Amino acid sequence: MDREQEQMQFLGFFGIFKESFKIIISWRKIFSQITITLILPLTFVFLGHLEISNLLFRGIKHTEYEKDVTRRGTKKYTNLSDTLSSEWNTFFLFKVGYFTIFLILSLLSTAAIVYTIASVYTGRELTFKRVMSVVPKVWKRLIVTFLCMFTAFFIYISLTLLVMAMFEFLVPYPFGTIFAIITFIIFVMGFVYMTVIWQLASVVSVLESSYGFKAMTKSMDLIKGNRAVSISISLILNVPFILVQVLFESMVVHGSSIEAWRRVGFGVLCSLLLLISFLYGLVIQTMIYLVCKSYHHENIDKGDLSNHLGSYLGEYKPLSGDVQLEQYHV
């Protein structure tokens, strides 16, 4: 990296995007290898699940229609009921399998990108083989952090639904509906904030000794003073995912009336856009961590961080504390 850590705090919204782009270009070989190995399968899994989900759901809707126009008590009705139950089970198992594979690939990609950028920052020897040997070990810490965040999201969503239901059914109309809408707006804002916390906690889990709930607490402290920039970037990065999903579903999944070569072209275009979005998003995620550390004047000692990264390979003993030194003042 061209910038010293104390200068990172001055990177604003556009500066983070620019610095992320520069590091990808400077180390394009290693990022290309990571992209082909981990992020490309992640892209295919995401887009492929949209197509398969549509086929499965279309079959379910057809069976439901056949069941609705069939007289109850007949053998055909019983067979259709069994078929419908089997199709729903298949759909559910497919979704579980998809989310499991997507989660694994996402965490592996996160581990690879964060470790790579940290190695660049510390000047460690960096090879694709070394990165891939570290990824499975880092992934274990990331899965613990994910499970903790999943628990937090589950509690948050459950409480929000409970409050909205209370407003809707216990408070007279239209005040109940108004309060429910306000609660939903607050929920969306909180959900976005928690998403940013999760992303930053993932980086903390790789680069520091903290993971799980401790990483979540650490990320909440780090994001103070940079909430607006972090949340804005998170929202901007979600735009390509939404656009790609809409484009892929309209032109590929539901584009049976479109010529085959155009559907293939749109499929390739969506794959490239999603590929770039995944890679760029993970790099920016790590850059935000460095900016937040610099903003709070928490100096990351390159030697200690290098030792911490080496501990994943068994080169050094794991650090007992965080990899940063005490705060410095400018």
N, C-alpha and C positions, 0 to 999 in steps of 0.2 A: 504494500500500500504506500502511496506517495505521502499521505498525511500522517503526522504524529498524532498520538491519541488526544493530547490537550487541544488540538485543532478540530477534532471531530465534533465537539459541541456546537461549533459554528455552522455545521451543515444544516441547512434548512430543508424544506419540503423538496425542492428541486435538486438541492445538493446531494441528498441521499440517493435519488434516482440516478444522478450523474455518476456518483462514486461507485454505485453498484454496477452500472454499465461498464465503467472503466476496468473494474476488477475481473468481470467476465471476459472482456476482450483481452486483457493482459494474460489471463490464464485459460484461454479458450480451449486448449488441448485437454486439460484435466476436466474442465466443465463439460466438454463435449462427450468425454468418456462416461462421466457420471450420468449425463442426460440420456445417452443411448442405453446404458445398463439399467437405470432405475426410473428416470422420469418418463422415458418413452413408454415402457410397460404401464406406468401409472396413467398416462394419457389414453392408451388403448383400453385399459380397464374402465375408465370413466366414460368414454364415448361408447364402448361396447355395451355397457350396462344399460345405456339409454335405449339402444336398439333392441336388446333382448327383453328388457322390461316391457317395452311396447308390444312385442310379439306375444309375451305371456299374458299381459293384461287384455290384449285384444281377444285372445282365446277365451279368457274368463268371461268377458262381456258377451261373446257369442254363446257360450254355454248357458249363461244366465238368461239370455233372450230365449233360447230353446226351452229352457226349463219353465219360463213364464208362460209360454204358449202351449205347454204340455199339460194334460189333465193330471191332477193329483191322484195318487194311488196306483197309477199304472207302472208297469215294469220299466218303461222308457223314462218316466219321471224319477224313479229310484236310481236308475243308471246315471242319469244326468246329475242327480244330487251327489252321487259318489264321485263322478268326474269333476264336478265343480269343487268339491272338497279337496280332491287330489291336486287340482290346478292351483288352488289357493295355497296349499302346503308347498308346492313347487315354487310358487312366486315368493313366499316368505323365506324359504331356504336359500333361494337365489339371492335375495336381498341381504341376508345374513352373510352369505359367502362373499358377496360383492364388498360389503362394508369391511369385512375382515381383511380381505386382500388389499383393498384401497388403503386401509389404515396402516397395514404393514409396509406397503410401498411408500406411503407418505412419510412415515417415521424414518424409514431407511434413507429416503432422499434427504430429509431434514438433517439426519446425522452426518451424511456424506458432505453436504454443502457447508454446514456449520464447521465441521472439522477441517475442511479444505481452507475456508477463509481464515480460521484461526491459525492454521499452519503457515499460510501466506503471511499473516500478520507477525508471527514469531520468527519467520525465516527458516522454519524446519524443512528438512528434506521431504519433498512431496512427490509421491508417485501414485498412480491409480491403484496399484496392488496394495500399497500401504493404507490408502483410504478405505478400500473394500475390506481389509482385514480388521479395521477398527470399527466399522459400521455396526456389525452384529453386537459388539460389546456396548457401544453407546446406545443402541436401540433399547436395551433393557432398562436404562434409566428413563428414556423417553416414554416407554409404555407405562411406567409407574406414574409419571407426570400426567399422561393422558387419562389414566384411570381416575386420578384425583380431580382433574378438570371435568371429566365426565360426571363424576359424583356432584360436583358443584353446579354444573349445568342442569342436572336432573332435579336437584333441590330447588334451584332458581325457577325453572320452568313450572314445576309442580306448585310452588307457592304462588306464582303469578296466575296460573289457571284457577287456583282456589280463590284468590282475591277477586278475579274477574267474575267468577261464578257467583260470589257473594254479592257483588255490586249489581249484577244482572237480575238475580232472583229475589234479593232481599230489599233492595232500594227501589222505590216506586219509579215507574217510567215517567219522563225520559231520563231522569237523573242517573238511574242505574246504568243505562246504556252509555251516557256521557262519561261517567266515571270509569266504566269498563274500557272505553276507547282511550282515555287518558292513561290508564294503567298499561294498556297494550303499547302505547307510544313510549312510555318509560321503560317497558320491558325490552323493546327493540334497542333502545339506547344502551341499556345495561348489557344486552346480549353482545352487541358490537364491542363494548368495552372489555367484556370477559374474553372475547375471541382474541383481542389484542394481547391481553394478559397471558393467554394460553400460548400464543406464538412466541412471546418474549420468554416465557417460562421454559419453552422447549430449548431455546438457545442457552439459557442459564443451566439447564440440566446437562448440557454437553460441556460447557466451558467452566463450570464451577462445581464445587463438591455438593451443592444443594440440588435436590430433585424432589418431585412430588409436591406436597403442600408447601415445603420450604421454598422451592423454586417459584411457586405461585406468589408467596409473600414477597420474595425478593423482586420479582418482576413488577409487582404493584408499587414497590418503593422506587424502582428504577424509572418507571413511566411518569412519575410525578414531575411536572414541569414540561413534559413533552406529550401530554395526552392529545392535544389538538392535532399535532403533526402525525403522531402514531395512528390515531383513529382515522384521520383523513387519508393517509396512505393505505390503510387497511381497506377502506371503502373504495378507493380508486382501484386497488388490485382485484377487488371482487367484480368490478364491472366487466372485464374481459371474460370471466367465467360465466357470467349471466348471458352475455352476448353470444358466446360460443355455444352454450346450451340451447338458447333460443334458435340460433341459426342452424345447428345440427338437427334439432328436432323438426324444424319446419322444412328444411331442404333435403334432409337425408332420411330421417326416421319416418316422417309423414309425407315425403316427397315422391310418392309412387307415380305421380303423373309427370314428373320431371324426367328428362332423358337420363339414361344411365351414366353417361360420361360427365354430365353436370353434377349428378349426385356424388360421383367419385371425386370430382374436383372440389366440391364443397366439403366432403369428408376429409380430404387432404388438407385443405385450408384450415378447417377447424382443429385438426390435429396439430398443425404447426403453431397456430395461435395459442392453443392450450399448453403446448410444450414450452413455448417461450414464457407464458404466464407463470407456469409452475416454477421454472428455473429462476426467473427474475424475482418472483415473490419470495422464494427461500433466501436468495442473496440479500434482498432488502431487509428481510426479517433479521438477519444477522447484523446488518449495518445499523439498524435501529438500536440494537443492543449496545453496540460500540458508541453510538451517539449518546445514548442515555447514561452510560458509564462515564463518558467524558463530561457530560452536563453536570453530574453530581460530583465531579472531581475525584472519581475513584480510579486511580491509576492502575492499569493492568500491567503488572510486571511481566515482560516477555519471557524472562527466564523461568519464572514460576508457572506461567501458562504453558510453556514448552514442556516442562516436567509433567504437568497435569495431562497434557495430550499424550506424552510418552508413556504414562501409566497405563493407558488403554492397551499398549503393545507390550507391557511388562518391562519396559526399559527403565522405569523409575517407580519408586513406591508412591502410591496415591497420596495426595496432599491431605492433611487433616483438616484444613480450613479452606476458605474461599481462595481463589487464585489471585484476587486483587490485594494490593497493599493498602495501607491506611490512606485516608483521603489526603490529597495535597491541595494547596491553596494557590490561586493565581491572582 
